[in-house]
């Protein structure tokens, strides 16, 4: 699993970060950190919304674990696939 953390950055510089993602340039920006591992736990020092793939997943502490040969997909609302394993 790969996690990109962007911190202490102005809105204008954040737009620059998004543009540089296409060629990997965001990894050279001072306020961007990259982490990888099988288990990642993040804790905010302040009240900041944590996003995962555009969805807000928490505000204080978030943990994720990669399990071998497992995948879980979450659906909102009614879906014929929500009980599928």
Buried (B, 14 or more C-beta within 10 A) or exposed (E): EEBEEBEEBEEEBEEEBEEBEEEEEBEEBEBBEEEEEEEBEBEBEEEEEBEEEEEEEBEEEBEBEEEEEEEEEEEEEEEEEEEEE
